[in-house]
Every structure is written in structure tokens, then in C-alpha cells.
Amino acid sequence: MKKLILDQRLSAIVDLVGKADIVVDVGCDHGYVANYLVEENLAKKVYATDISEPSLRKNERFAYNRGNDQRVISLLGDGLVPLRDKDFDLVIIAGMGGDLIIKILQESFDLVKDKTLILQPMTQRDQVRKYLVANGFKITKEAIVRDKNKFYEIMKFIPGKDLGSSCDYYFAKNLLEEKDPVLKEYLEHLLEKTENYIKKASQSQSIKAIKRRENLERQAKLYKELLDDY
């Protein structure tokens, strides 16, 4: 069987997993991560869940064809609901909007409050960080990758207290301390986008536009300060 090769985003996700006994991959789609984890002995078992039956069937076929169907268990359902009667150590939720990730965690918080979480939100990343820090988690590490001209932030949380700061809600300490080169590219990208948004918001003098511009200006100031450190 040919070795399974993951793209940069998925590779960064499994790197943050490290090793775990039983993993849950929420929204597994094709099941590349789930199958990679068992094939590389990074997990003993993976529960691969998806709300979409056609997507889940892709994972089932993929796992069967690679001989992993006894270790990659497909479960149909919304979020973590199918895990109500299952034991697991670590949860992966990747490729979804931040608001949806928060909703999934809120609806099954009793199941995840003592688990390790690997999250890769596509939007509202600061809100995901704030929610988890406010609910008894701390960020242990983050990775940032650029793949096909898109940037992805992957976060690892474990139970524990982390005082943090407003800056940490935007970017993890390890990325800032390591002077990650991809983070520098990302900051430049965010600054350019934010400055364009400021120009558009400046075209209106409505209360809503003024508040949006003030918020954007605060973000731009943060990006500039962080870039100055490079």
C-alpha cells in the first residue's frame, strides 16, 4: 500500500496531534487525517464523524480500501453527538467557521472539557481562542501554514488556566517568540487587507462605519507593532 501523503494544512494538524490513544475527527470528509493517524501509529483508533452521509461514505470506502476499517470507525451525526457513549482522548475539528466550531463545543462541552483539542477554524479565530480560554483551556502550541495562497492557523488546547492577553487571542506565543517566517507573511497579508477595509469604511460616516473603522485601526496597529518586532 502506497504511503498516504498529506498536504501542508493536514500535515500541520497531525504534527500537533503528536500521539493519542483514541482520536475523534469531526467533519472527517474523505478521512485522510483519520487514516494517516492509524497508519503511522499516531493513534490506536479514530472515530471519524460527519453530518453528511455522502462525505462519511467516502471515509468508509477509503478506510476499507486501505485496510483500516477496524481502526477508523465512521459515525454519522452532528458534531460530537455521536460520541455520547464513546471514550476518547483528543478531538480534531478543522476546516469549519469559528462560530460553528464554538457551537459544536458548546453543545457537547461535558464531553470535551477534559480533552485535548486540535482546532483549525477558517474564520473568527480570535473568538475561538477567547471562548476556550474563558472556559478552562489554555493554548499549548499553534502552527501556521501557507498552502495554495491561503493561510491556515492550527491551535492545540489542553485543560488549564492561561491568563493570556488580547494579543495572544490573535496569535499564539510560540509563533511570536519563534519569529515564524510564515507568520510574518501572514501579518503583512492581514495588514494589507485591513488597510483596504479601513479605506472602504472611511467612505461612510454612519455610527456603524465609524465603530468598524476604529476596530480595524486597532487591528492594523497590532499588526504593525508585531511586524516591527521582525
C-alpha positions in Angstrom: 0.0 0.0 0.0 1.4 3.4 -1.0 2.2 5.7 1.9 -0.5 8.3 2.5 0.8 11.8 1.8 -1.0 14.8 3.3 -1.0 18.4 2.2 0.6 21.1 4.3 -2.5 22.0 6.3 -3.3 18.4 7.2 0.3 17.7 8.0 0.4 20.6 10.4 -2.7 19.2 12.1 -1.3 15.7 12.6 2.0 17.2 13.8 0.1 19.0 16.6 -1.7 15.7 17.5 1.5 14.0 18.4 0.3 10.7 19.8 -3.0 9.8 21.3 -4.9 6.6 22.1 -8.4 7.4 20.7 -9.0 10.4 18.5 -12.2 12.0 17.2 -12.1 13.7 13.7 -15.2 15.8 13.5 -16.2 16.6 9.9 -13.8 14.0 8.6 -14.9 14.2 4.9 -12.5 11.9 2.9 -10.9 10.7 6.1 -7.3 11.5 5.1 -6.3 12.6 8.7 -8.1 9.7 10.4 -6.4 7.1 8.2 -3.0 8.7 8.4 -3.1 8.7 12.2 -3.7 5.0 12.4 -1.3 4.0 9.6 1.5 6.0 11.2 0.6 4.6 14.7 -0.1 8.1 16.0 -3.5 6.8 17.2 -4.8 3.4 18.2 -8.3 4.2 17.0 -10.1 7.1 15.3 -13.8 7.9 15.3 -14.4 9.8 12.1 -17.7 11.7 12.2 -19.6 13.8 9.6 -23.1 15.2 9.4 -23.1 14.5 5.7 -23.8 10.8 4.8 -22.1 11.1 1.3 -19.0 12.5 2.9 -18.9 9.8 5.6 -19.2 7.1 3.0 -16.1 8.5 1.3 -14.2 7.9 4.5 -15.7 4.4 4.9 -14.6 3.4 1.5 -11.2 5.0 1.9 -10.6 3.2 5.2 -11.8 -0.1 3.9 -9.6 0.1 0.7 -6.6 0.8 2.9 -7.4 -1.9 5.4 -8.1 0.5 8.2 -11.8 -0.2 8.7 -11.3 -1.9 12.1 -9.4 1.2 13.5 -11.2 4.0 11.7 -14.8 3.9 12.8 -17.2 6.1 10.8 -20.1 7.7 12.8 -22.9 9.7 11.2 -24.1 12.7 13.2 -23.9 16.4 14.1 -20.7 17.5 15.8 -19.8 15.4 18.8 -23.3 14.0 19.3 -22.3 10.5 18.0 -19.6 10.3 20.7 -22.0 10.3 23.7 -21.3 6.7 24.7 -17.6 6.6 23.5 -14.3 7.1 25.2 -11.7 9.3 23.5 -8.7 11.5 24.4 -8.3 14.1 21.6 -10.7 15.9 19.3 -9.8 17.4 15.9 -12.2 20.0 14.3 -10.8 21.5 11.2 -11.9 23.4 8.1 -15.0 25.0 9.6 -16.0 28.5 10.6 -15.1 29.6 14.1 -18.7 30.2 15.0 -19.6 26.6 14.0 -16.6 25.2 16.0 -17.7 27.1 19.1 -21.3 25.9 18.6 -20.1 22.2 18.4 -18.0 22.6 21.5 -20.8 24.4 23.4 -23.4 21.7 22.6 -21.1 18.9 23.9 -18.9 20.7 26.4 -19.3 18.0 29.0 -17.6 15.6 26.6 -14.6 17.8 25.8 -13.9 19.7 29.0 -11.0 17.4 30.0 -9.8 16.5 26.4 -7.1 17.8 24.1 -8.4 19.9 21.2 -6.8 20.5 17.8 -8.8 23.2 16.0 -8.3 24.8 12.7 -11.0 27.5 12.3 -11.4 29.2 8.9 -12.9 32.4 10.4 -13.2 34.1 13.9 -10.0 32.6 15.2 -9.7 35.1 17.9 -13.3 34.3 19.1 -12.4 30.6 19.3 -9.4 31.4 21.4 -11.3 33.7 23.7 -14.1 31.1 24.2 -11.8 28.3 25.1 -9.6 30.4 27.4 -12.7 31.6 29.2 -13.9 28.1 29.6 -10.9 26.5 31.2 -8.5 25.8 28.4 -5.0 27.0 27.5 -3.2 27.2 24.2 -0.1 25.0 24.3 1.1 25.5 20.7 0.0 26.8 17.3 1.1 26.3 13.8 0.6 28.5 10.8 0.9 27.2 7.2 0.5 28.7 3.8 -0.9 26.4 1.2 -2.1 27.4 -2.3 -2.0 31.1 -1.3 -4.2 30.6 1.7 -3.1 30.8 5.4 -4.3 28.4 8.0 -3.9 28.6 11.8 -4.0 25.4 13.7 -4.3 25.5 17.5 -3.7 23.0 20.3 -5.6 23.4 23.5 -5.5 21.4 26.8 -7.4 21.9 30.0 -5.7 24.5 32.2 -5.6 28.2 33.0 -3.9 30.7 30.7 -4.2 34.4 31.6 -3.3 35.4 28.0 -3.6 38.9 26.6 -5.6 40.5 23.7 -2.5 39.9 21.5 -2.5 36.2 22.4 -6.1 35.9 21.3 -4.9 36.8 17.8 -1.6 34.9 17.7 0.0 32.2 19.8 3.0 33.0 21.9 5.2 30.3 20.3 4.7 31.8 16.8 5.7 35.3 18.1 8.6 34.0 20.1 9.9 31.8 17.3 9.6 34.7 14.8 7.8 32.2 12.5 8.5 33.3 8.9 5.0 32.3 7.7 3.5 34.4 10.5 5.4 37.4 9.1 3.9 36.8 5.6 0.5 36.4 7.2 0.8 39.6 9.2 1.7 41.5 6.0 -1.3 39.9 4.3 -3.6 40.9 7.2 -2.3 44.4 7.3 -2.8 45.0 3.6 -6.4 43.6 3.8 -7.2 45.6 6.9 -5.9 48.9 5.4 -8.2 48.3 2.4 -11.1 47.7 4.7 -10.3 50.9 6.6 -10.4 52.9 3.3 -13.8 51.4 2.5 -15.2 52.1 6.0 -13.9 55.7 5.8 -16.4 56.3 2.9 -19.3 56.4 5.3 -19.8 58.5 8.5 -22.5 56.3 10.0 -22.1 55.2 13.6 -21.7 51.6 12.4 -19.0 52.5 9.9 -17.1 54.7 12.5 -17.1 51.8 15.0 -15.9 49.4 12.4 -13.2 51.7 11.3 -12.0 52.2 14.9 -11.8 48.4 15.4 -10.0 48.0 12.1 -7.5 50.7 13.0 -6.8 48.9 16.3 -6.1 45.7 14.4 -3.9 47.4 11.9 -1.9 49.0 14.8 -1.4 45.5 16.3 -0.2 44.0 13.0 2.3 46.9 12.6 3.7 46.5 16.1 4.2 42.8 15.6 5.8 43.3 12.2 8.2 45.9 13.8 9.5 43.0 16.0 10.7 41.2 12.9 
